Amino acid sequence: MSGNSFGTNFKITTWGESHGPAVGVVIDGCPPGIFIKESEIQKEVDRRKPARNSKISTTRREEDKVEILSGVFEGKTTGMPISLMVKNKDTRSQDYSAIKDLYRPGHADFTYDLKYGFRDYRGGGRASGRETIARVMAGALAKKILRLKNKTEIFGHTLQIGEIKAQKFNKKFIEQNKLRCADINAYKKMSKLIEKIRFTEGDSIGAIIEIIVKNPPKGLGDPIFDKLEADLAKAMMSIGAIKGVEIGAGFNCVNLRGSQNNDQMRIEKGKVKFLSNNAGGILGGISTGEDIIIRLAVKPVPSISKELKTVTVKGKNSIIKTLGRHDCCLAPRIIPVAEAMAALVLVDKSSQIV
């Protein structure tokens, strides 16, 4: 199966399955001499874990202990391929035995069989969200490179769950709550909604998240087919749960006049200052140095306890109820993954800095 690698200059290849022995990533193209500790990578991986004692997350409890297998010596990158791994220890493959011959609606079961004629039914195999741990590990290194080079900061927050929207922004509150919402009042309403949907309805709910890149490198991206926003959109859409991407004003630009949407400019203290950021930090496919703003639509978790119509691998009509341990809303756990993908794109493009 192709399509397991991402990037050109800073290239990653992820490997492993949801219920296999481990998942990991090989990074090729990392500059030598960068100090990196397992604890730094672990910090990002821990952010992706389901919240403890939470009513919104899966009860699967993996240790997800990061191991550096190659490419780092005496705490510094060597310039050689870096291999990172976490072991799968809390698998319960038996949860999937009863539905191994059924296609789960909303999952990749049907299309994997359609394309390959074979699939790993245990938790979805490569199509599982477990694969994203590899991206987060690689993204931790990419984030550090960006911090060292440009003091770049990448963070995300939950804007909306269902019809409940965040109205205020308190950056400090993002990492203090289980939904990574920047609005304390919206967080309380979102939490109640999720509990109702999960425990009363046996269902799941979608969300909108926002990724913000502060102090991004200037001059990244190329005109036409290799625009920076095109590469960012591909990176984000490669995350299984993402169904929509917008940059800057995004879809709201249809409500604006050109005079409102255009980011006007002035010279202040000898430098160009943009008076707004509807472009989301990218013009003509090239980064301006303004904040890069990305919003993502996250689909509802497809694994739910409600009965749904489906078909068997032998072409018979059937009914399925997906038991097991699953999230109700993916927003807080998708945020570290999306941050990682943004960092990987920017580092991969960093050789183009003007």
N, C-alpha and C positions, 0 to 999 in steps of 0.2 A: 504494500500500500504506500503510494507516494504521498506528498503533502505533509510530511512530518517536520519539515525544516522551515525556518523563517529568517529573513535577513540576508544580506550580501557581505558587507564588511564585518559586521558583528553578527555572526550567524549562530542560531540555536537549532538543535534537533532534540525534540522531546521523545521519550520512550516510556513504555509500561502501560499496564491496564489497571482498571479499578480494583479488581480482585486478584491481580497477579502478585508476585513477591515484592515488587517495588515499582516506583515511578521515578523518573529522573530526566536530566537534561545534559546535553553536551554543548558547550559554548566554544566556538572557534572564532578567533579574531580579536580576543580581548588583549589590550596592550599589556606589556610586562611592567612589573614594579608597582602595582596597585595593592595597597594593604587591604586585605579582606579577611574577616574572621567568620567562622561558622555561626557565631552568635549574631552577627549582623544580618546574615541571610535568614537565620532562624526567626528574628524579629518580624520580618515580612511574612514568612510562612505562618507564624502564629496569628497574624492578623487575618489570614484567610480561613483559619479554623472556625468551626461553628462555635457560637457563644456558649459559654458554660451556664448551666441552670437556666437555659432560655426556652421559651415556649414557641419560638419561631424557627428553630434550627433542627437539623438532623441530630439524632442521638448516637450516630456513629462517632466513636471517640478514638481517633488515631493520634499517636504520639507525634508523628511527623517530624522526627528528629533528623535534621540535616546532616549529611555526611559529604565531605569533600573528598573525592576519590583521586583526582589528578589536577594538574595545572596550577597548583599553589604550593610553594615551598617557603618555609620559614615565615609564613604569614603574608607572602607577596605572590601575586600572579607571575607566572614564568613566561607568558606569551604563547604557551602551548595549550592544546585543548583542555578545557576545564570540565570535569564531570561531577555532577552533583546528584544526590539521591536521597529519597526518604523511603523507608520500608512500609509496606501495608501489613498491619498487625491485627486490626479489628474488623476483618472481613467476615461476613456471614453469607457465603455463597448459596447456602440452602434456601435463603429467602427467595431466590429466583428460580428454583427448580420447578415450582408449580406452574410458572408462566413462561418457561423456556421455549415452548412451541407457540406462544401467542405474541403478536406484534403489539407493543405498547404504544397507544396513540401519543403523538407529540415527541416520541423518541426516534432514534436513528435505526431501530431494529429492522424495519421494512426496507429502507434504502441500502443498509449494509448487506442484507441478503440479496437484494436486487442487483447490486454491483459486484459483490464478491462471491455470492453463493455460500457464504459461511460467516458466522459472527460469534463473538464471545458474549453470551447472554448474561453473564454474571455482572450485574451493575452497569451494563452497557459497554464494557471493555474500554476501547480507546475513545468512544464517544462520551464517556463519563466525565463529570466535572473534576474528578481526581487528577486528570491530565493537567489541569491548570496549575497545580502545585509546581510543576516543572517551570512554567512560565514565570511564576512568582519568584522562584529561586534565581533564575537568570535575570529577572527584572531588578532584584535587589542589587546585583552587581552593576547593572546599567544605571540605576539611580545614583549609585555612589560615584561612578565616572562623571555623570552630569553635575553632581554637587561639587566635585573637585575642579572640574573645568569651568563651569559657569555659575556655580551656586544655584543651580536649578532645583526647584522644589516641585514635587508632583503629589497632589492629594485629591481625593474624591469625597463626595457626600451624596446622600440620598435626597433627591428633590421631591419625589412624589411616589406614593404607594396607593394604588387604586385611584380614588378621586381626591385623596387627601394630599395637599401640596404644602411644602415648607414655605413660610412667608418671611421668616427672619433668617439671618446667617450669623452664627456664632462658631467660628472655626475651632475654638477650644473644646466645644461640646461634641464635636464629631466623633472623636475617639473615646468619649466618655459614655456612649450609649450603644446598645446592641444593634441598632439599625443604621448607625453612622449618619444620622440626620443632624443638620446644623441648627434646627429649630426645636426647642424643648417642648413647646406646646404641640407641634405637629407630630413629634416623636410619640407622645402619649396617645394621641388619637390613632396613629399608625399601629402602635402595639396592640391596642384594643381591637382594631379591625382585623389584624392578622390572627389573633387568638380566636376570634369569632369564626373566621373563615376556616381555620384549621380544625378546631375542636367541635364546632357546631355543624359546619357544612361539609367537613372532610375534603376541603378544596384548597386551592393555592391562589396567589395573586401576583400580578406583575408590578413593575416599578420603572421610574426614570432616575438615573444617576447622572451626576456631573463630574467630570474630571478636569482639574485646573492645573496648568503648568505655569508656574511662576519663574521668571527669569530664564526663558528658553533660549537656546543659542539662536543667533540671528543668521539669516541667509540659508537656512536648511530647505531642501526641496528643489525640484527642477520644474520648468514649465511643461505643459502638455500632459504626457502620460505618467510622469513621476512626480506630480504635485505632492506636497507634504500632506495635505488633507486627504488625498487619494490613498496614500500609504497608511495614514492613521485610520481611515475608514476600513481598509482591508484588515488591519490588525485587530480592530475592535469587532468586526463582523466575524472574525475567526474564532471568537469566544462563543461557545455553543448556545448560550441563552440570549445573546444580543440579536435583536430583530430590527433595530433602527439606529442611525447615527446622524447627528447634526453638529455643525461647527459654528461657533459664534451665535448670531441671531437665528441661524438655522431656518426652520419652517416659518418662524415668525416674520421673516423678511417679506413674505407675501402681503403682510399688513402694512408695510412701510413704503413711503415715497423714497425715491433716490436721494433726495436731499436729507432724509432722515437716516437712511441705511449707510450712506457713504461716511466713512470715518475721516472727518476733517482733521487737518494738521496745522500745527504752529511750531515756530522755533522758540524754545525756551532754554535759556542757559546754554545756547549754542548747539542744542540737540533737537531733533524732530520729536514732537509730542503729539500723539493721537488724542483727539478730544472725545472719542468713543471707541468701542471695540466690537462693533457688529461683525467684523470679519473674523473674529476669534483668533487674532494673532497671525493670520495667514493671508497674504495678498498675492495673486498670480501664482499660487502654489508654493510660495516661499515665505518662511517665517520672518515677521517684522521685528521680533523682540518683545512685542506685547504679550500678555498672558494668552496662552492657547486654551480655548474653552471647548470642551467636547461633552455633548450630552448623549446618553445611550438609553434606548428602550430595552428593558429586560422582560422577557416573557415569563408568564406564570410557570412554576415548576410543573412539569408534565406528570410526575409520579404523584398520584392522589389516591385516596381511599374510596372515592366514588366509583360506582360501576359505570363502565364505558363500553360502547360497542367496538368490536375489533374483528380481526380474522386470524385464523391459524396459519401456520407455515404450509399446511396442506390445502389451503384455500377454502376453509369452512368458516361460516359466521360464528361468532362467539361473544362472550362478555368477559371483561377483565376488571379486576380491582388490584391495583398495585400496592401490595403491602411492603413493609420494610421500613428503613430509616431515611427520611427525606426532609429537606427544608420545605417551608411554606412560602417564603419569599427570599429570592436570591440576592437582592440588592446589596446588603452589607458584605457578603462574601465575594461578590463579583467586583466590588470596588478595588481591592488590592490587585486583582487580576488585570483589570483595565489600566490601572496605574502602571503595572509592569509592562503591558503592551505599548503604552505611550512612551515609556522610557526606552524600550528596545528599538522602537522606530527612530527616536531622536539620536540615540547612540549610533545606530546603523548609518544614519545620514550625516554623522558628525564630520566625516572626511570632506564634506562639501561646504563647511563653514567658510564664509568669505570675510 
